[in-house]
């Protein structure tokens, strides 16, 4: 699989490179040139950005999946979510991950949380839903940072089986 990390807004190159290494298990991971945050995504009342609006910056030729990495806070009003760490379109092959709430404990912790969130969102693009019965599976829904910190970086065996079916079709 070819996976493109699409920086949106101000994202440190050191964070992008460390994320690239963390996600190499999915195949060839590329880092695209930065793009600006989509202006129409901004919601003035909440001062957040609508996650679904990031689709427009997630188009990359020669890529099976695109994950936008941004520094702005995301929300998902369609799901009634005031704040989300990430969002994915299961049928669209793209996702977005926000770093805005991950960095209070330093870059190491930021990268760890971002990698878990990226794997979770990539899982959605591979056809996986939330695995709320297993709080250690990366597909467990994170309501807060404690949930993200507790869960692992990998799919549990059940989720891995489903993800591997899709990944096998994307191998080049």
C-alpha positions in Angstrom: 0.0 0.0 0.0 1.1 3.5 -0.7 0.2 5.8 2.2 0.7 9.6 2.0 0.9 11.8 5.0 -0.5 15.2 4.1 0.6 18.0 6.4 -2.1 20.7 6.7 -1.3 23.8 8.6 1.9 24.0 10.7 3.2 20.5 11.4 6.9 20.0 12.4 8.9 18.1 9.9 10.4 16.0 12.8 6.9 14.9 13.8 6.0 14.0 10.2 9.2 12.0 9.8 8.7 10.1 13.1 5.1 9.3 12.1 6.3 8.1 8.7 8.6 5.6 10.4 5.8 4.5 12.8 3.5 3.8 9.9 5.9 2.0 7.6 4.2 -1.3 8.5 1.5 -0.3 6.0 3.9 -0.1 3.1 5.5 2.8 1.3 4.8 6.0 3.4 5.4 9.3 1.7 5.2 12.9 3.0 3.5 15.4 0.7 4.1 19.1 0.6 2.2 21.1 3.2 -1.3 22.5 2.3 -3.2 25.3 4.1 -6.1 24.4 6.4 -9.4 24.5 4.4 -11.0 27.8 5.3 -14.6 26.5 4.9 -13.9 24.0 7.6 -13.7 26.7 10.3 -16.7 26.9 12.7 -16.4 30.3 14.4 -18.6 29.6 17.4 -16.5 26.7 18.6 -13.2 27.8 17.0 -12.8 24.3 15.7 -12.6 22.8 12.2 -15.1 20.4 10.8 -13.1 17.2 10.2 -15.1 16.0 7.2 -14.1 19.2 5.3 -10.5 18.0 5.1 -11.4 15.6 2.3 -10.5 18.4 -0.2 -6.8 18.4 0.9 -6.5 14.6 0.9 -6.1 13.9 -2.8 -2.8 12.4 -3.9 -2.0 10.7 -7.1 -0.3 7.4 -6.8 -1.5 6.8 -3.2 -3.9 4.2 -1.9 -4.6 6.1 1.4 -4.0 9.7 2.5 -3.9 10.8 6.1 -3.9 14.6 6.7 -1.9 15.6 9.8 -3.0 19.0 11.2 -2.3 21.2 14.1 -5.9 22.6 14.4 -8.6 21.3 16.7 -11.3 19.1 14.9 -14.9 18.5 15.5 -17.5 16.2 14.0 -20.9 17.8 14.3 -22.5 15.2 12.1 -21.8 12.7 14.9 -22.6 15.1 17.6 -18.9 15.2 18.6 -17.7 18.5 19.9 -14.0 17.4 19.7 -12.3 14.5 17.9 -8.7 13.4 17.6 -9.3 12.1 14.1 -11.8 11.3 11.4 -11.9 8.9 8.4 -14.1 8.2 5.5 -14.5 4.4 5.3 -15.2 4.5 1.6 -13.1 7.5 0.7 -9.5 6.3 1.4 -8.7 9.3 3.5 -8.5 10.4 7.1 -7.4 13.4 9.2 -5.5 13.4 12.5 -5.3 16.4 14.8 -2.2 17.0 16.9 -3.7 19.9 18.7 -4.3 18.0 22.0 -1.4 15.5 21.9 1.7 17.6 22.7 1.3 18.7 26.3 3.7 16.0 27.4 6.4 16.5 24.8 7.1 15.4 21.3 7.7 11.7 22.2 4.2 11.4 23.7 2.7 13.5 20.8 4.1 11.1 18.2 2.9 8.1 20.2 -0.6 9.5 20.4 -0.6 10.6 16.8 0.6 7.2 15.6 -2.1 5.4 17.5 -4.7 7.8 16.1 -3.4 7.4 12.6 -3.5 3.6 12.8 -7.0 3.8 14.2 -8.1 6.1 11.3 -6.3 4.0 8.7 -8.2 1.0 10.2 -11.4 2.7 9.3 -10.3 3.2 5.7 -9.6 -0.5 5.6 -13.1 -1.3 6.6 -12.8 -1.6 10.4 -15.4 -0.2 12.9 -14.7 0.6 16.5 -13.8 -2.4 18.7 -15.3 -1.1 21.9 -15.1 -4.5 23.6 -11.3 -4.4 23.7 -9.8 -1.3 25.3 -6.3 -2.4 24.3 -7.1 -2.7 20.6 -6.1 0.4 18.5 -9.7 0.4 17.1 -11.1 1.2 20.6 -12.9 4.6 20.4 -10.9 7.2 22.3 -13.1 9.7 24.2 -10.1 11.2 25.9 -6.3 11.1 26.1 -6.4 8.4 28.8 -8.2 6.1 26.3 -5.5 6.8 23.7 -2.7 6.3 26.1 -4.1 3.0 27.4 -4.7 1.3 24.0 -2.0 -0.4 22.0 -0.5 0.7 18.7 -1.7 -2.4 16.8 -4.9 -4.1 15.7 -6.0 -7.0 17.9 -6.0 -10.4 16.1 -9.7 -10.0 15.1 -9.3 -6.5 13.6 -5.9 -7.5 12.0 -7.6 -10.3 10.1 -10.1 -7.9 8.6 -7.5 -5.2 7.9 -5.1 -7.7 6.3 -7.8 -8.7 3.8 -8.0 -5.2 2.5 -4.3 -4.6 2.7 -3.6 -7.8 0.6 -5.7 -6.3 -2.2 -3.7 -3.0 -2.1 -0.3 -4.6 -2.3 1.6 -3.6 -5.4 
